[in-house]
Amino acid sequence: MRLPELRVMGVDPGLTRCGLGAVVGRAGAPLTLVKVGVARTPAGDEIGARLAAIETEIERWLDEVRPDAVAVERVFSQSNLRTVMGTAQASAVAILCAARRGLPVALHTPSEVKAAITGYGNADKAQVGTMVTRLLRLDAMPKPADAADALALAICHIWRGGTQNRLAQALARARPAPAPAKGTAP
């Protein structure tokens, strides 16, 4: 049985630059770029305005790309608390936008994405960008790195998350239905 293609929008969250990328494909088959870009907000703007601008851009992308799922980079602890807070806030906006539409959201760690794309969980940004360029058969590496990272998230989810989601769905279908609670009508 051939697996269906999955259209995934990847989000590399950030307040100044939020990488966005969409890829369509399935595990074991060539992948296709749908769209890539970056949502930018000025560092001097008020936080609420910045988050609203990111929300507007993500909503526009969801309308245009119409993904089956959204893959967001899982926020990890960084030494700079301001950076991690902004990343977490932008991540929450992406998750909320997808949830409003009933889209499945997957969180992938940076090392998980790097391992999926390059085979090495400590790969640098240049290695990830090079592999994204090769996997999508692009003429040039997506710039800035946030855009390439968003595509890497989408690819990782197609290869890993898509399979995991299908396995979970198959297991759920195989489980017997729960028995009705005592004292309730069947």
C-alpha positions as CSV (number, residue, x, y, z in Angstrom):
1,M,0.0,0.0,0.0
2,R,1.4,3.4,-1.0
3,L,1.3,6.1,1.7
4,P,-0.6,9.2,0.9
5,E,1.3,12.5,0.4
6,L,1.3,14.8,3.4
7,R,1.4,18.6,3.0
8,V,3.2,20.0,6.1
9,M,3.9,23.6,7.1
10,G,7.0,24.0,9.2
11,V,7.5,26.9,11.6
12,D,10.9,27.9,13.0
13,P,9.6,30.3,15.7
14,G,11.1,33.6,16.5
15,L,10.0,37.2,17.1
16,T,12.4,39.0,14.8
17,R,12.4,36.3,12.1
18,C,9.9,33.4,12.1
19,G,10.8,30.9,9.4
20,L,7.9,29.5,7.4
21,G,8.1,26.7,4.9
22,A,5.8,24.1,3.3
23,V,6.6,20.8,1.7
24,V,4.6,18.0,0.2
25,G,5.6,14.4,0.0
26,R,5.8,11.1,1.8
27,A,8.4,8.9,3.3
28,G,10.5,7.2,0.7
29,A,9.5,9.4,-2.2
30,P,10.8,12.7,-3.6
31,L,9.7,15.9,-1.7
32,T,8.4,19.0,-3.3
33,L,8.7,22.6,-2.1
34,V,5.4,24.4,-1.8
35,K,6.5,27.7,-0.4
36,V,9.3,29.2,1.8
37,G,9.7,32.6,3.6
38,V,10.1,34.5,6.8
39,A,7.7,36.6,8.8
40,R,9.7,39.6,10.2
41,T,8.9,42.0,13.0
42,P,10.9,45.0,14.1
43,A,12.8,44.5,17.4
44,G,11.7,47.9,18.7
45,D,8.0,47.3,18.3
46,E,5.8,46.4,21.3
47,I,5.5,42.6,22.0
48,G,1.7,42.5,21.4
49,A,2.1,44.1,18.0
50,R,4.9,41.7,17.1
51,L,2.9,38.7,18.0
52,A,-0.2,40.0,16.2
53,A,1.9,40.5,13.0
54,I,3.3,36.9,13.3
55,E,-0.3,35.6,13.8
56,T,-1.5,37.5,10.7
57,E,1.3,36.1,8.6
58,I,0.9,32.5,9.8
59,E,-2.9,32.8,9.2
60,R,-2.2,34.0,5.6
61,W,0.2,31.1,5.1
62,L,-2.4,28.6,6.4
63,D,-5.0,30.0,4.0
64,E,-2.6,29.8,1.1
65,V,-0.7,26.5,1.8
66,R,-3.6,24.5,3.3
67,P,-1.4,22.0,5.2
68,D,-2.5,18.7,6.5
69,A,-0.3,19.3,9.6
70,V,1.9,21.9,11.2
71,A,5.4,21.1,12.6
72,V,6.9,23.6,15.0
73,E,10.3,23.6,16.6
74,R,10.1,22.6,20.2
75,V,11.5,25.4,22.4
76,F,14.6,24.3,24.2
77,S,16.4,26.0,27.1
78,Q,18.9,28.7,25.9
79,S,21.2,30.8,28.0
80,N,19.4,34.0,26.9
81,L,16.1,34.2,28.7
82,R,14.7,37.0,26.4
83,T,15.4,34.9,23.3
84,V,13.8,31.8,24.7
85,M,10.7,33.7,25.8
86,G,10.3,35.3,22.4
87,T,10.7,32.0,20.7
88,A,8.2,30.4,23.1
89,Q,5.7,33.2,22.4
90,A,6.0,32.9,18.6
91,S,5.7,29.1,19.0
92,A,2.5,29.5,20.9
93,V,1.0,31.7,18.2
94,A,1.8,29.1,15.5
95,I,0.3,26.3,17.7
96,L,-2.8,28.4,18.4
97,C,-3.3,29.3,14.7
98,A,-3.2,25.6,13.7
99,A,-5.4,24.5,16.6
100,R,-8.1,27.0,15.6
101,R,-8.3,25.2,12.3
102,G,-8.3,21.7,13.8
103,L,-4.9,20.9,12.3
104,P,-2.6,18.5,14.0
105,V,0.5,20.1,15.5
106,A,3.8,18.3,16.0
107,L,6.7,19.6,18.0
108,H,10.2,18.5,17.0
109,T,13.4,19.3,18.8
110,P,16.3,20.9,17.0
111,S,18.4,17.7,17.4
112,E,15.6,15.5,16.1
113,V,15.3,17.7,13.0
114,K,19.0,17.7,12.4
115,A,19.3,14.0,12.8
116,A,16.3,13.4,10.4
117,I,17.7,15.8,7.8
118,T,21.5,15.2,8.0
119,G,21.8,11.9,10.0
120,Y,23.7,13.8,12.7
121,G,21.8,15.5,15.7
122,N,24.5,18.1,16.2
123,A,24.7,19.3,12.6
124,D,25.3,23.0,12.0
125,K,22.9,25.3,10.1
126,A,25.0,25.1,6.9
127,Q,24.7,21.3,6.9
128,V,21.0,21.5,7.5
129,G,20.6,24.1,4.7
130,T,22.7,22.0,2.3
131,M,20.6,18.9,2.9
132,V,17.3,20.8,2.6
133,T,18.6,22.2,-0.8
134,R,19.5,18.7,-2.0
135,L,16.3,17.0,-0.7
136,L,14.1,19.6,-2.4
137,R,16.2,19.8,-5.5
138,L,16.6,23.6,-5.2
139,D,19.0,25.7,-7.1
140,A,20.1,27.7,-4.1
141,M,20.0,27.3,-0.3
142,P,16.9,29.0,1.3
143,K,18.0,32.2,3.1
144,P,18.0,33.2,5.9
145,A,18.7,30.0,7.9
146,D,15.3,30.4,9.6
147,A,13.6,29.7,6.2
148,A,15.7,26.5,5.7
149,D,15.0,25.4,9.3
150,A,11.3,25.7,8.7
151,L,11.6,23.5,5.6
152,A,13.7,21.0,7.6
153,L,10.9,20.9,10.2
154,A,8.4,20.1,7.5
155,I,10.6,17.4,6.0
156,C,11.3,15.9,9.4
157,H,7.6,15.7,10.1
158,I,6.8,14.0,6.7
159,W,9.5,11.4,7.4
160,R,9.0,10.9,11.1
161,G,5.8,12.5,12.4
162,G,3.7,11.4,9.5
163,T,4.6,7.8,10.1
164,Q,4.1,8.1,13.8
165,N,0.7,9.7,13.3
166,R,-0.4,6.9,11.0
167,L,0.8,4.3,13.5
168,A,-1.1,5.9,16.3
169,Q,-4.2,6.1,14.1
170,A,-3.9,2.4,13.2
171,L,-3.4,1.4,16.8
172,A,-6.5,3.5,17.8
173,R,-8.6,1.7,15.2
174,A,-7.4,-1.7,16.3
175,R,-8.3,-1.1,20.0
176,P,-11.7,-2.4,21.0
177,A,-14.3,0.3,21.9
178,P,-14.5,1.0,25.6
179,A,-17.4,-0.7,27.4
180,P,-20.2,1.7,28.4
181,A,-20.0,2.8,32.0
182,K,-22.2,1.0,34.5
183,G,-25.7,2.5,34.8
184,T,-25.6,4.1,31.3
185,A,-27.5,3.0,28.2
186,P,-25.4,1.4,25.5
